[in-house]
Amino acid sequence: MQATDPAARARDLTDAATSGDRGALARLLTAVENRTPMAEAALRLLYPKAGGAHIVGIGRNGTPDGGTAIVREVSSLRRVAEFPHDKELMNLALSPQDRWLAAGDVDGILVLWDFKTHEKVWEKPEAPRRGHAGIAQSDDGSRIGLAFSPDGRRVATANFTTTLKVFDVAGGVEILSVELGSLIRKVMFS
């Protein structure tokens, strides 16, 4: 039987997620995005296991934070850094070892920041805008992901077209563009 109080649900979900249950991890991330009481309890349980981790989110559209990536300390959810951008951000990826933060904006621009200095490193048009399509958002409102390579030297994008792109992080150079022939919604490195 599933626990009903937030602390017990948090304990069950973090135990499952840290044991490799991807479904539990997905449910945990959704709870964190929605800032539920259970998510706050889960983050407090995970913090000692994460070695001082941070969580990064996007400000809501229509608010002063709409174009800002916001970094919070996991243990307290205290805001510790901001990465402002002039357009609404739709998705984020944090590189391994917290070196780079990548984001896609509503106009299809891929943005890269140095996570330590908070300096914007580069911006690249990633995909042509088709209404609300492009790197950030499909016509039905769903978002794509960005992914860093395990060494943090490459960032890949899926852009709701049929093209997968990979960029060199250091120079912002597109190093791969592959036409896959079908709609791409998510991307990851293995």
N, C-alpha and C positions, 0 to 999 in steps of 0.2 A: 504494500500500500504506500502511496506517495505521501510525503510529509506535507502539512498544510501551513505551518508557520514559516515566515521568511528565513529565519536562522537555520531551521532544519532543512528546508528546501535548498538553501545555499550550500550547506554542508554536503547534501546528497549530490548536487550538481557539480560542485568543485571536485568531489571525490571521483565522480564519473569522468569529468573532463580531464583531470590529471592522470587518469588511468588509460587515456587514449580514446575515449568515446567521442567521436566527432559530432554526433548528434547532440550530446550534452554540451560540447563546446559551442556549437551553433546556438543552442538555447541560451547559454550563458551570455554570449555576445549580444544577442537580441535583448536580453534583460538589461545589460549594461547600456545599450543604446537608448533604451526606454527609461533608464534611471529608476528602476524599481527598487523597493526596499530590499528585496531578495538579492538584487545585484550588488548593492552596497555591502551587504553582509558577505557575499561571495568574494568581492574584491578584498575585503579585509582578511579573509581566510587565505587568499592566494598571495597576498603581498609578501609574506615571509618566504614563500617558495619562489618568488619572482626576482629576488635580489634587488629590491628597490625600483620596481618597474613603473613605467608611466603609461597612461592611457591617453590616446589622442582622439578627439572628436571634432566635429564641424559645427559651427554656430548655425542656428536656424535661419532660413531665408526670411527676410522681412524684419529681422532684428539687427541691432548694431553689430552682432557677431556673425552675420550671414556670410561674409567672405573671409572668415578667420578659422584657421585650424587651432584648436585649443588643446593644450597639454595639461593633464591633471596627474597628480601623484596618486597612485593606486590606493595607498593606505588611507588617505584622508579625503580624496577627491578634490583637494585644494588645487586651484589653478596656479600653474608654475611657469607657463610660457604661452605665447601667442604667435602665430604666423599669419599676418594679415595679407589679404589679396584683394584686388579691386573688383572681382566678380565672385558670384556665389560658387563655393567649392562643393563638389558633389561626391567625391571619393578620396580616400587617403591610403597611403602605404608607408610604413616605417621600415627602413632597412635594418638588417641584422646589426647588432652592436649600436643601434641608435645613431648612426652617422648621418643619414639622409632622410628627409620627409618629402614624399612626392604627393601631388594632388592633381586631380582633373577638375577643371572648372566648367561652368555651364556653356561656355562658348567653344569647348573642345581644345583648350590650352592645357598642356602638361606643364606643371610647375615643380621645380625642385628647390628645396631649402637645405642649408647646412643645419642639422638639428642642434648642434652645439652652440653655434654663433647666432642662429635665427636669421641669417642672411639669405636672401633669395639668390640662388646660384644661376638659374636660367629658366626660361619659359620657351616652350616649343608648341607651335600649332600641331596637334596630333591628328585631328580628323576634321574633315569639312563639316560644317554645321548644316544639319537638315532639320529645320524646326528646332526641336530640343534634343536632337541626336548629337552624335560626336562622342568624345571621350567620356562625357559625363552622364548622359541620360538618354534613354531610348524614348521612342514616341509614346510608349505606354507608361513612362515614368520610372521604370526600373533603372538601377544604376549598375555600372560595371565595377570591376576591381582592377587594381594595379598590383603588380608583384615585383619584388626585388629578387635578384638571384641570391643564392645562399651566401656568396661572398660580398654582396652589396655593390658590385661593380656594374650591374646592368639593371634596367627597369623595363618591364614589359607592359604593354597596354593592349587591351581588347576594346574596340571602339564602336561596337554596334554596327560595324560594316562587316565585310568578309576578310578584312586585313588584320593580321597580327603584326605588331611592331615592337622592336627591342631597341632601346637607346643605351649608349655608353653614358654612365652617370657623370664621370669626370668632365667630359667635354660636351655632353648634350647631343652627341652625334647619333643619328639613326643608323644602326648597324645591321638591322634586319627588317625587312618588310615582306611578309609572306601572305599571298592571297590563298585563303583556305576554302573558298567556294561556298561557305555557309556562314550564317550570322554567328558572331563571337560575343559571348556575354561575360565570360570569366577567363582569367589567365592565372597560371601559377608555374613556378619552377619546381622541379623535383630534385 
